[in-house]
Amino acid sequence: MGSLFEELEAREAAALHRVEELEAEAVALARRLELAREGLVRLRIARETVAEVLAEMPPEASAATAGAERPAEAEPVASAYAGAERQVVGVLTVPRWQPGMKADALPRDYRDIVEVVADAPGPVRAKQVVPRIGLPAEAGKIEGTRSKMKRLVERGWLDEDTPGLFTVARRRLAGSPNSR
């Protein structure tokens, strides 16, 4: 009967070894997934930033001055981006707040942030908002959210009276029929 127990122990050891291998693979895969997610967030932020820069540039800044005579010594160095198309298709930007605008005019990520800030009893920090919009409370996610919140301040959707503490913009509340 001893051989049956030895066989079971050998199988158990093999199964344990396989479980440990799979757990190590899962840890490595989770790390790769997190790095891929961070890369995705960086690319989204870069895309949004480029779209905002292009949208805020005056048209004459990117247009080449055709037929303009310049002295040879003052010839500018051509930019690698000279003549780049100013029309950006499929990029979501944050519009400036205007009376009558509602949060549904914002891209989904920004709308979620505004709604969380509006529901808060007082000023909130980015690290308090991150878990409420469904993101893990990690440094990269917090910084990305803080960047979005500052963009919302620039566009009139939020206020930041104290650095790092965000509230719904007072002028939005003043124009709202449900203002306090």
Secondary structure, 3 states (H helix, E strand, C coil): CHHHHHHHHHHHHHHHHHHHHHHHHHHHHHHHHHHHHHHHHHHHHHHHHHHHHHHHCCHHHHCCCCCCCCCHHHCCCCCCCCCCCCCCCCCCCCCCCCCCCCHHHCCHHHHHHHHHHHHCCCCECHHHHHHHCCCCCCHHHHHHHHHHHHHHHHCCCEEEEECCEEEECHHHHHHCCCCC
